[in-house]
Amino acid sequence: MVPFLLIDLTETLRCYGAWCGKSEEGGVVNRTRILVVDDEPDVREMLSLALAQAGYEVDEAADGFAALAKVSRYRPDVVVTDLRMPGMTGVDLLQRLRRIHGDVPVILQTGLETWDLCTAAEAYGAVTCLVKPIDVEDLVWNIEMALATRQNLEAAAI
């Protein structure tokens, strides 16, 4: 397992577009479902644990094909995916997700500073592209901003 620092963000989370309430312990319970997709088990586990500690419901997939199998059964609120994975890249996954669930926010992550790929991914509708190692506070901020943007767009459409 990769060593990392978990930051207690549960009291500061704002819950956009998902049910939130207080747990029996008094902390915020966030029912936002995040799908973490990464071919590196240590990275996937670290992100999942950090996001679960931040109050999210987290599911994992080891590659783009496993992610597509999961989203055929349910609609995640946000997808956090690696950019470079064998078989299907994060950009390929993003394009396929757009066809299935057009408005699901997708946050890409990469171990390489591949700004050309990040720019291309953002052109396809990615929320942002973060460089590993991922700062958990930055990831949570991007998740919350993506949810807020989607909620505002849904409200405007009504």
ChimeraX commands (.cxc) that place a marker at each C-alpha (Angstrom):
marker #1 position 0.00,0.00,0.00 radius 0.5
marker #1 position 1.21,3.51,-0.82 radius 0.5
marker #1 position 1.74,5.67,2.29 radius 0.5
marker #1 position -0.43,8.76,2.31 radius 0.5
marker #1 position -1.95,11.33,4.60 radius 0.5
marker #1 position -5.71,11.21,4.98 radius 0.5
marker #1 position -7.26,14.57,5.63 radius 0.5
marker #1 position -10.50,14.77,7.61 radius 0.5
marker #1 position -12.73,16.75,5.26 radius 0.5
marker #1 position -16.06,15.33,6.41 radius 0.5
marker #1 position -17.14,18.46,8.29 radius 0.5
marker #1 position -16.37,20.78,5.37 radius 0.5
marker #1 position -18.05,18.85,2.55 radius 0.5
marker #1 position -20.90,20.49,0.76 radius 0.5
marker #1 position -23.27,18.04,-0.82 radius 0.5
marker #1 position -24.31,19.03,-4.32 radius 0.5
marker #1 position -26.79,16.87,-6.17 radius 0.5
marker #1 position -26.70,14.04,-3.63 radius 0.5
marker #1 position -28.40,13.20,-0.36 radius 0.5
marker #1 position -26.44,14.30,2.68 radius 0.5
marker #1 position -27.19,14.10,6.36 radius 0.5
marker #1 position -25.63,13.63,9.76 radius 0.5
marker #1 position -24.24,10.31,10.89 radius 0.5
marker #1 position -24.85,8.97,14.36 radius 0.5
marker #1 position -21.40,10.29,15.27 radius 0.5
marker #1 position -22.43,13.77,14.10 radius 0.5
marker #1 position -20.27,13.91,10.96 radius 0.5
marker #1 position -21.51,14.63,7.47 radius 0.5
marker #1 position -22.66,11.60,5.49 radius 0.5
marker #1 position -22.35,12.12,1.75 radius 0.5
marker #1 position -24.18,9.70,-0.53 radius 0.5
marker #1 position -22.33,10.84,-3.63 radius 0.5
marker #1 position -21.05,7.78,-5.50 radius 0.5
marker #1 position -17.54,8.02,-6.97 radius 0.5
marker #1 position -16.12,5.44,-9.37 radius 0.5
marker #1 position -12.31,5.27,-9.17 radius 0.5
marker #1 position -10.65,3.71,-12.23 radius 0.5
marker #1 position -6.91,2.96,-12.18 radius 0.5
marker #1 position -4.84,0.00,-13.31 radius 0.5
marker #1 position -2.43,0.47,-10.38 radius 0.5
marker #1 position -3.97,-1.28,-7.34 radius 0.5
marker #1 position -2.06,0.87,-4.80 radius 0.5
marker #1 position -3.22,4.13,-6.37 radius 0.5
marker #1 position -6.79,2.86,-6.70 radius 0.5
marker #1 position -6.82,1.77,-3.05 radius 0.5
marker #1 position -5.29,5.04,-1.79 radius 0.5
marker #1 position -7.81,7.17,-3.67 radius 0.5
marker #1 position -10.72,4.97,-2.60 radius 0.5
marker #1 position -9.73,5.10,1.06 radius 0.5
marker #1 position -9.17,8.85,0.98 radius 0.5
marker #1 position -12.50,9.53,-0.73 radius 0.5
marker #1 position -14.33,7.16,1.62 radius 0.5
marker #1 position -12.82,9.00,4.58 radius 0.5
marker #1 position -14.03,12.24,3.00 radius 0.5
marker #1 position -17.54,10.78,3.17 radius 0.5
marker #1 position -18.13,9.54,-0.37 radius 0.5
marker #1 position -19.47,6.16,-1.39 radius 0.5
marker #1 position -16.66,4.72,-3.51 radius 0.5
marker #1 position -16.53,1.92,-6.07 radius 0.5
marker #1 position -13.43,0.75,-7.93 radius 0.5
marker #1 position -12.55,-0.57,-11.37 radius 0.5
marker #1 position -9.15,-1.85,-12.50 radius 0.5
marker #1 position -9.53,-0.67,-16.10 radius 0.5
marker #1 position -11.85,1.04,-18.55 radius 0.5
marker #1 position -13.68,-2.18,-19.48 radius 0.5
marker #1 position -14.47,-2.97,-15.83 radius 0.5
marker #1 position -15.63,0.64,-15.39 radius 0.5
marker #1 position -18.00,0.35,-18.36 radius 0.5
marker #1 position -19.41,-2.88,-16.93 radius 0.5
marker #1 position -20.12,-1.08,-13.65 radius 0.5
marker #1 position -21.73,1.97,-15.27 radius 0.5
marker #1 position -24.00,-0.32,-17.25 radius 0.5
marker #1 position -25.51,-1.31,-13.87 radius 0.5
marker #1 position -25.59,2.10,-12.14 radius 0.5
marker #1 position -24.84,5.75,-12.77 radius 0.5
marker #1 position -21.93,7.13,-10.71 radius 0.5
marker #1 position -22.07,10.78,-9.68 radius 0.5
marker #1 position -18.41,11.31,-10.64 radius 0.5
marker #1 position -15.75,9.16,-12.32 radius 0.5
marker #1 position -12.08,9.61,-11.37 radius 0.5
marker #1 position -9.91,7.78,-13.89 radius 0.5
marker #1 position -6.28,7.32,-14.79 radius 0.5
marker #1 position -5.33,8.75,-18.17 radius 0.5
marker #1 position -2.96,5.98,-19.26 radius 0.5
marker #1 position -4.22,2.43,-18.78 radius 0.5
marker #1 position -3.69,-0.69,-20.88 radius 0.5
marker #1 position -6.50,-1.63,-23.24 radius 0.5
marker #1 position -8.52,1.57,-22.89 radius 0.5
marker #1 position -7.16,5.00,-22.05 radius 0.5
marker #1 position -8.92,7.47,-19.80 radius 0.5
marker #1 position -9.83,9.53,-22.87 radius 0.5
marker #1 position -11.37,6.44,-24.52 radius 0.5
marker #1 position -13.33,5.77,-21.33 radius 0.5
marker #1 position -14.46,9.41,-21.21 radius 0.5
marker #1 position -15.75,9.23,-24.78 radius 0.5
marker #1 position -17.68,6.02,-24.09 radius 0.5
marker #1 position -19.10,7.41,-20.84 radius 0.5
marker #1 position -20.39,10.44,-22.77 radius 0.5
marker #1 position -22.45,8.07,-24.92 radius 0.5
marker #1 position -23.88,6.20,-21.91 radius 0.5
marker #1 position -24.24,8.92,-19.26 radius 0.5
marker #1 position -23.63,12.19,-21.09 radius 0.5
marker #1 position -23.37,14.47,-18.08 radius 0.5
marker #1 position -21.34,12.35,-15.63 radius 0.5
marker #1 position -18.38,14.48,-14.51 radius 0.5
marker #1 position -15.04,12.81,-15.29 radius 0.5
marker #1 position -11.80,13.79,-13.56 radius 0.5
marker #1 position -8.64,12.44,-15.16 radius 0.5
marker #1 position -5.39,11.76,-13.34 radius 0.5
marker #1 position -1.98,11.03,-14.76 radius 0.5
marker #1 position 1.47,10.18,-13.53 radius 0.5
marker #1 position 2.96,12.02,-16.46 radius 0.5
marker #1 position 2.73,15.68,-17.25 radius 0.5
marker #1 position 1.02,15.07,-20.57 radius 0.5
marker #1 position -0.66,18.41,-21.00 radius 0.5
marker #1 position -1.48,17.72,-24.65 radius 0.5
marker #1 position -3.53,14.66,-23.62 radius 0.5
marker #1 position -5.08,16.57,-20.73 radius 0.5
marker #1 position -6.09,19.39,-23.07 radius 0.5
marker #1 position -7.59,16.87,-25.48 radius 0.5
marker #1 position -9.46,15.20,-22.61 radius 0.5
marker #1 position -10.87,18.52,-21.46 radius 0.5
marker #1 position -12.02,19.15,-25.04 radius 0.5
marker #1 position -14.05,15.93,-24.75 radius 0.5
marker #1 position -15.61,17.18,-21.53 radius 0.5
marker #1 position -13.30,16.13,-18.70 radius 0.5
marker #1 position -13.66,18.35,-15.64 radius 0.5
marker #1 position -9.91,18.55,-15.13 radius 0.5
marker #1 position -6.70,16.57,-15.36 radius 0.5
marker #1 position -4.71,16.16,-12.13 radius 0.5
marker #1 position -1.05,15.10,-11.93 radius 0.5
marker #1 position -0.08,12.30,-9.53 radius 0.5
marker #1 position 0.58,12.18,-6.67 radius 0.5
marker #1 position -2.99,13.39,-6.16 radius 0.5
marker #1 position -3.63,15.99,-3.50 radius 0.5
marker #1 position -6.80,14.75,-1.77 radius 0.5
marker #1 position -8.05,18.25,-0.94 radius 0.5
marker #1 position -7.64,19.28,-4.58 radius 0.5
marker #1 position -9.47,16.15,-5.75 radius 0.5
marker #1 position -12.36,16.72,-3.33 radius 0.5
marker #1 position -12.57,20.38,-4.39 radius 0.5
marker #1 position -12.76,19.33,-8.06 radius 0.5
marker #1 position -15.41,16.71,-7.27 radius 0.5
marker #1 position -17.54,19.24,-5.40 radius 0.5
marker #1 position -17.16,21.87,-8.16 radius 0.5
marker #1 position -18.13,19.30,-10.80 radius 0.5
marker #1 position -21.22,18.32,-8.80 radius 0.5
marker #1 position -22.16,21.96,-8.23 radius 0.5
marker #1 position -21.80,22.73,-11.94 radius 0.5
marker #1 position -23.96,19.75,-12.88 radius 0.5
marker #1 position -26.59,20.72,-10.30 radius 0.5
marker #1 position -26.67,24.29,-11.62 radius 0.5
marker #1 position -27.07,23.05,-15.19 radius 0.5
marker #1 position -29.89,20.72,-14.15 radius 0.5
marker #1 position -31.61,23.54,-12.26 radius 0.5
marker #1 position -31.31,25.86,-15.27 radius 0.5
marker #1 position -32.88,23.22,-17.51 radius 0.5
marker #1 position -36.00,23.02,-15.34 radius 0.5
marker link #1:1,2 radius 0.2
marker link #1:2,3 radius 0.2
marker link #1:3,4 radius 0.2
marker link #1:4,5 radius 0.2
marker link #1:5,6 radius 0.2
marker link #1:6,7 radius 0.2
marker link #1:7,8 radius 0.2
marker link #1:8,9 radius 0.2
marker link #1:9,10 radius 0.2
marker link #1:10,11 radius 0.2
marker link #1:11,12 radius 0.2
marker link #1:12,13 radius 0.2
marker link #1:13,14 radius 0.2
marker link #1:14,15 radius 0.2
marker link #1:15,16 radius 0.2
marker link #1:16,17 radius 0.2
marker link #1:17,18 radius 0.2
marker link #1:18,19 radius 0.2
marker link #1:19,20 radius 0.2
marker link #1:20,21 radius 0.2
marker link #1:21,22 radius 0.2
marker link #1:22,23 radius 0.2
marker link #1:23,24 radius 0.2
marker link #1:24,25 radius 0.2
marker link #1:25,26 radius 0.2
marker link #1:26,27 radius 0.2
marker link #1:27,28 radius 0.2
marker link #1:28,29 radius 0.2
marker link #1:29,30 radius 0.2
marker link #1:30,31 radius 0.2
marker link #1:31,32 radius 0.2
marker link #1:32,33 radius 0.2
marker link #1:33,34 radius 0.2
marker link #1:34,35 radius 0.2
marker link #1:35,36 radius 0.2
marker link #1:36,37 radius 0.2
marker link #1:37,38 radius 0.2
marker link #1:38,39 radius 0.2
marker link #1:39,40 radius 0.2
marker link #1:40,41 radius 0.2
marker link #1:41,42 radius 0.2
marker link #1:42,43 radius 0.2
marker link #1:43,44 radius 0.2
marker link #1:44,45 radius 0.2
marker link #1:45,46 radius 0.2
marker link #1:46,47 radius 0.2
marker link #1:47,48 radius 0.2
marker link #1:48,49 radius 0.2
marker link #1:49,50 radius 0.2
marker link #1:50,51 radius 0.2
marker link #1:51,52 radius 0.2
marker link #1:52,53 radius 0.2
marker link #1:53,54 radius 0.2
marker link #1:54,55 radius 0.2
marker link #1:55,56 radius 0.2
marker link #1:56,57 radius 0.2
marker link #1:57,58 radius 0.2
marker link #1:58,59 radius 0.2
marker link #1:59,60 radius 0.2
marker link #1:60,61 radius 0.2
marker link #1:61,62 radius 0.2
marker link #1:62,63 radius 0.2
marker link #1:63,64 radius 0.2
marker link #1:64,65 radius 0.2
marker link #1:65,66 radius 0.2
marker link #1:66,67 radius 0.2
marker link #1:67,68 radius 0.2
marker link #1:68,69 radius 0.2
marker link #1:69,70 radius 0.2
marker link #1:70,71 radius 0.2
marker link #1:71,72 radius 0.2
marker link #1:72,73 radius 0.2
marker link #1:73,74 radius 0.2
marker link #1:74,75 radius 0.2
marker link #1:75,76 radius 0.2
marker link #1:76,77 radius 0.2
marker link #1:77,78 radius 0.2
marker link #1:78,79 radius 0.2
marker link #1:79,80 radius 0.2
marker link #1:80,81 radius 0.2
marker link #1:81,82 radius 0.2
marker link #1:82,83 radius 0.2
marker link #1:83,84 radius 0.2
marker link #1:84,85 radius 0.2
marker link #1:85,86 radius 0.2
marker link #1:86,87 radius 0.2
marker link #1:87,88 radius 0.2
marker link #1:88,89 radius 0.2
marker link #1:89,90 radius 0.2
marker link #1:90,91 radius 0.2
marker link #1:91,92 radius 0.2
marker link #1:92,93 radius 0.2
marker link #1:93,94 radius 0.2
marker link #1:94,95 radius 0.2
marker link #1:95,96 radius 0.2
marker link #1:96,97 radius 0.2
marker link #1:97,98 radius 0.2
marker link #1:98,99 radius 0.2
marker link #1:99,100 radius 0.2
marker link #1:100,101 radius 0.2
marker link #1:101,102 radius 0.2
marker link #1:102,103 radius 0.2
marker link #1:103,104 radius 0.2
marker link #1:104,105 radius 0.2
marker link #1:105,106 radius 0.2
marker link #1:106,107 radius 0.2
marker link #1:107,108 radius 0.2
marker link #1:108,109 radius 0.2
marker link #1:109,110 radius 0.2
marker link #1:110,111 radius 0.2
marker link #1:111,112 radius 0.2
marker link #1:112,113 radius 0.2
marker link #1:113,114 radius 0.2
marker link #1:114,115 radius 0.2
marker link #1:115,116 radius 0.2
marker link #1:116,117 radius 0.2
marker link #1:117,118 radius 0.2
marker link #1:118,119 radius 0.2
marker link #1:119,120 radius 0.2
marker link #1:120,121 radius 0.2
marker link #1:121,122 radius 0.2
marker link #1:122,123 radius 0.2
marker link #1:123,124 radius 0.2
marker link #1:124,125 radius 0.2
marker link #1:125,126 radius 0.2
marker link #1:126,127 radius 0.2
marker link #1:127,128 radius 0.2
marker link #1:128,129 radius 0.2
marker link #1:129,130 radius 0.2
marker link #1:130,131 radius 0.2
marker link #1:131,132 radius 0.2
marker link #1:132,133 radius 0.2
marker link #1:133,134 radius 0.2
marker link #1:134,135 radius 0.2
marker link #1:135,136 radius 0.2
marker link #1:136,137 radius 0.2
marker link #1:137,138 radius 0.2
marker link #1:138,139 radius 0.2
marker link #1:139,140 radius 0.2
marker link #1:140,141 radius 0.2
marker link #1:141,142 radius 0.2
marker link #1:142,143 radius 0.2
marker link #1:143,144 radius 0.2
marker link #1:144,145 radius 0.2
marker link #1:145,146 radius 0.2
marker link #1:146,147 radius 0.2
marker link #1:147,148 radius 0.2
marker link #1:148,149 radius 0.2
marker link #1:149,150 radius 0.2
marker link #1:150,151 radius 0.2
marker link #1:151,152 radius 0.2
marker link #1:152,153 radius 0.2
marker link #1:153,154 radius 0.2
marker link #1:154,155 radius 0.2
marker link #1:155,156 radius 0.2
marker link #1:156,157 radius 0.2
marker link #1:157,158 radius 0.2
view
